[in-house]
């Protein structure tokens, strides 16, 4: 999992995929390079949505 949407990491994402590694990018959509989002469409996680899900789970009483 990469915690950056910087386009400079795109060659790394491609290399890891060639090596049959799963690559997930966790970042803010507005701060993520277009090329990275296009390349990793199914594996891009919008950090703000994840934050909301974590907060929701924290409010569940067991």
N, C-alpha and C positions, 0 to 999 in steps of 0.2 A: 504494500500500500504506500502510495506516495502522497505526502501532504503538501503538494505544491502543484499549481496549474501552470507553472512557468513553461513556456514553449521551448526553452533550452533543454528540457528533459525529454522532448519528443524522440530524439535518437535513442535514449535509454529505454523508453517504453517499447519502441520497435525492436530493439535488441532483446529485451526480456521476453517479448512475445515470440520471437524467433527461437528462443531457448525454451519455449513451451512453459513459460511462467505466466501466471495470471497477474495482470496489472490493474490496480484500481487507483483512481485519483480522487482524493478528498480535498475539495477546495471551494472557494466562492466562485460561482459562475461568472460574475462580472470581472473577476480578476484572473480568469483562466484563458489561456491562449486559444484562439479559435481552432487552430490546427490540432491541438491536443484534444479538444472536445469532439471534433469530427472523427479523429482516429479512435478515440475511446468512448464512443457514444454509449454503449451499454455498460461501461465500467467507470462512468463519471458519477460521483456522488456529491450533490450540492450540500455543502457543510451546514448551511442554514436550516435545511429540511431535517438533517440529522439532529441538529441541536433541538429542534422542536419535538422530535420523536423521543429523545432522551429525557427532556423535561416532562413530557406526557407520561412516560414510564415511571418517572420519579414521583408522580402524583398518585399512582395506583396504590391503594391500601391493601395489604395482604392480611 
